[in-house]
Amino acid sequence: TPDRTTSHGEPAVEVEGLRKRFGEGDDAVVAVDGVSFAVETGSVVGLLGPNGAGKTTLIKSVLGMVLPDAGTVRVRGVDVDDRPRAAYASVDAMLEGARNDYWRLTVRENLRYFAAVGGVDPDAVADRHDRLLDQLGLADRADTPVRELSRGMKQKVSLASMLAGGAEVVFLDEPTLGLDVESSRILQRELRRLAEAEGLTVLISSHDMDAIETVCDRVLVMSDGRVVADDDVDALLRRASAGRVAVASPDLDDATVASLRERFDVAAVEPRDHAPGARVEVAAAGDAVYGLLDHLEAAGVTPERLRTVEPDLEEVFVGLTDLEDEP
């Protein structure tokens, strides 16, 4: 888990009032609707949202791949409209669905090529390439053509190629897609190391909630083209921990569960595996926990296990986006 108390530097990326609409008249779709945020230097920021929320359009607008209708983007203090070459000089991206490497070249040749494209002498950063290959588990495949690698290995080559020239700000769209669990963890560790040791600034768009929760300092949640939440990960998790208690007991029958529903907000009811009774999750915090225990005692229920339910980022995300969808 990253140290989320670290204070980062000045904003590496600043977005103000960004708006993008596709189509005209009744068919117009506002993909990005007045979005503003800043990403501090050396931080890892997650971008979450359901399909169609505007994440990809936002990233492409920030990168200059889509021309926004309104708004300002600055990278390292440079306005991308005024001085695009200077603004994007230290920026790189790995986008979902794009072939990010040359498959006929070997892994190492790709790193050298993309370093040169970025204006860096490949020989001067050979040690960096060796470290990237080692950290990402690619060292023994360095001289293998990329086309001979698995999808997960190709994904790691894409990341290494993106970092080969010493980019200072990177945008990653679904970077863990196609990776096995161990490869995903390796990628997450390397991103954290680069952020903490080298001040790399990272913006990640992903549906992999576990990866976002593990690697990110902060999360932006988008819904219908707007940012509906922007906070550090721990603060977002606290939003969902208003107080839920899980109770398991062989004495929990249908009648008792029904009585609980009348008095408490029952979030979930599950049968116990190979045992009588049930497990229920009840919204209860502070003194309400004592009220729950009193109610169970009066109903003749002896809790076999009682614990506080810890929320996860997926639960927070679903709650935020469901709330936005309500009329």
ABEGO torsion letter per residue (X at the ends): XBBAABBBBBBABBBBGBBBBBEBEAABBBABBGBBBBBBBGBBBBBBEBBGAGAAAAAAAAAGABBBABEBBBBGGBBAAABAAAAAAABBBBBBGBBABBAABBAAAAAAAAAAAAGBBAAAAAAAAAAAAAAAGAAAAAABBAAABBAAAAAAAAAAAAAAAGBABBBBBGAABGBBAAAAAAAAAAAAAAAAAAGBBBBBBBABAAAAAAABABBBBBBGGBBABBBBAAAAAAAAAAGBBBBBBAABBAAAAAAAAAABBBABBBBBBGBBEBBBBBBBBEAAAAAAAAAAAAAGBBBABBBBBBBBAAAAAAAAAAAAABX
